[in-house]
Amino acid sequence: MNRRVLSGIVYVIHNGLQWKDASKAYGPHKTLYHRLIRWSRLGVFDLIFATLTDQADRSKCLMIDATHIAASVIFYLTK
């Protein structure tokens, strides 16, 4: 379930969609939105990004920039 929701969140943000336009395959759009908010507050994305930088073993900095969408979203993590 969490993998499906995470995939839905990434899909919506990557494609610059409104939450209501998310595919039903990812679950209810309100769930996607509320889980993004909750996980952001709990630091879940910080943990995911920290794990990704550890696995890459190349950089101490990982940036994800989604300024190509109307509402800019930038996640920035420094180890």
Backbone hydrogen bonds in HBPLUS format (Angstrom, degrees):
<---DONOR---> <-ACCEPTOR-->    atom                        ^
c    i                          cat <-CA-CA->   ^        H-A-AA   ^      H-
h    n   atom  resd res      DA  || num        DHA   H-A  angle D-A-AA Bond
n    s   type  num  typ     dist DA aas  dist angle  dist       angle   num
A0005-VAL N   A0001-MET O   3.00 MM   4  6.28 161.5  2.03 154.0 158.7     1
A0006-LEU N   A0002-ASN O   2.83 MM   4  5.99 165.7  1.85 151.0 155.4     2
A0007-SER N   A0003-ARG O   2.89 MM   4  6.04 159.3  1.93 146.0 152.0     3
A0008-GLY N   A0004-ARG O   2.95 MM   4  6.19 149.3  2.04 142.5 151.3     4
A0009-ILE N   A0005-VAL O   2.88 MM   4  6.20 156.1  1.94 154.9 161.0     5
A0010-VAL N   A0006-LEU O   2.98 MM   4  6.21 169.4  1.99 155.4 157.6     6
A0011-TYR N   A0007-SER O   2.86 MM   4  5.99 157.7  1.91 145.1 152.2     7
A0012-VAL N   A0008-GLY O   2.95 MM   4  6.14 164.5  1.98 151.5 154.4     8
A0013-ILE N   A0009-ILE O   3.04 MM   4  6.23 173.6  2.04 156.1 157.9     9
A0014-HIS N   A0010-VAL O   2.76 MM   4  5.75 165.1  1.78 153.7 159.0    10
A0015-ASN N   A0011-TYR O   3.04 MM   4  6.04 156.6  2.09 144.6 150.3    11
A0017-LEU N   A0012-VAL O   3.00 MM   5  5.04 154.6  2.07 147.6 150.3    12
A0016-GLY N   A0013-ILE O   3.24 MM   3  5.09 155.6  2.30  98.8 106.1    13
A0021-ASP N   A0018-GLN O   2.90 MM   3  5.41 154.2  1.97 115.6 124.0    14
A0022-ALA N   A0019-TRP O   3.13 MM   3  5.56 166.2  2.15 118.4 119.7    15
A0026-TYR N   A0023-SER O   3.12 MM   3  5.90 166.8  2.14 121.0 124.3    16
A0027-GLY N   A0024-LYS O   3.00 MM   3  5.21 161.8  2.03 110.7 116.5    17
A0031-THR N   A0028-PRO O   3.01 MM   3  5.31 125.9  2.32 103.4 117.1    18
A0032-LEU N   A0028-PRO O   3.24 MM   4  6.70 154.4  2.30 150.3 157.0    19
A0033-TYR N   A0029-HIS O   3.11 MM   4  6.38 166.0  2.13 151.8 154.2    20
A0034-HIS N   A0030-LYS O   2.92 MM   4  6.03 171.5  1.92 151.0 153.9    21
A0035-ARG N   A0031-THR O   2.86 MM   4  5.85 154.1  1.93 147.8 155.1    22
A0036-LEU N   A0032-LEU O   3.01 MM   4  6.19 153.4  2.09 145.1 152.1    23
A0037-ILE N   A0033-TYR O   3.09 MM   4  6.43 162.9  2.12 153.8 157.5    24
A0038-ARG N   A0034-HIS O   2.93 MM   4  6.12 168.3  1.94 148.2 151.8    25
A0039-TRP N   A0035-ARG O   2.78 MM   4  5.80 170.7  1.78 153.1 156.5    26
A0040-SER N   A0036-LEU O   2.91 MM   4  5.92 151.6  2.00 143.0 151.3    27
A0041-ARG N   A0037-ILE O   3.06 MM   4  6.29 161.2  2.10 150.1 154.5    28
A0042-LEU N   A0038-ARG O   2.98 MM   4  6.21 145.9  2.09 146.7 156.8    29
A0044-VAL N   A0039-TRP O   2.94 MM   5  5.05 149.2  2.04 153.3 153.3    30
A0043-GLY N   A0040-SER O   3.27 MM   3  5.27 154.4  2.34  99.4 107.0    31
A0047-LEU N   A0043-GLY O   3.09 MM   4  6.39 154.9  2.16 148.6 154.6    32
A0048-ILE N   A0044-VAL O   2.95 MM   4  6.29 156.1  2.01 148.3 155.2    33
A0049-PHE N   A0045-PHE O   2.87 MM   4  6.05 167.4  1.88 153.2 156.0    34
A0050-ALA N   A0046-ASP O   2.87 MM   4  6.03 154.1  1.94 145.7 153.5    35
A0051-THR N   A0047-LEU O   2.95 MM   4  6.12 157.7  2.00 147.0 152.7    36
A0052-LEU N   A0048-ILE O   2.94 MM   4  6.22 154.4  2.01 147.3 154.9    37
A0053-THR N   A0049-PHE O   2.96 MM   4  6.23 158.4  2.01 149.9 154.7    38
A0054-ASP N   A0050-ALA O   2.99 MM   4  6.21 152.8  2.07 145.1 152.9    39
A0055-GLN N   A0051-THR O   2.93 MM   4  6.15 157.6  1.98 149.9 155.8    40
A0056-ALA N   A0052-LEU O   2.92 MM   4  6.11 149.2  2.02 144.8 153.5    41
A0057-ASP N   A0053-THR O   3.08 MM   4  6.17 141.0  2.23 137.7 147.1    42
A0079-LYS N   A0060-LYS O   3.09 MM  19  5.46 171.9  2.09 162.9 164.3    43
A0062-LEU N   A0077-LEU O   3.33 MM  15  5.73 165.7  2.36 157.1 161.3    44
A0077-LEU N   A0062-LEU O   3.34 MM  15  5.73 160.8  2.38 161.7 166.2    45
A0064-ILE N   A0075-PHE O   3.18 MM  11  5.41 169.0  2.19 159.8 160.0    46
A0075-PHE N   A0064-ILE O   3.15 MM  11  5.41 162.3  2.19 155.7 159.7    47
A0066-ALA N   A0073-VAL O   3.03 MM   7  5.28 150.8  2.12 160.5 167.6    48
A0069-ILE N   A0066-ALA O   3.21 MM   3  6.09 172.5  2.22 122.7 124.5    49
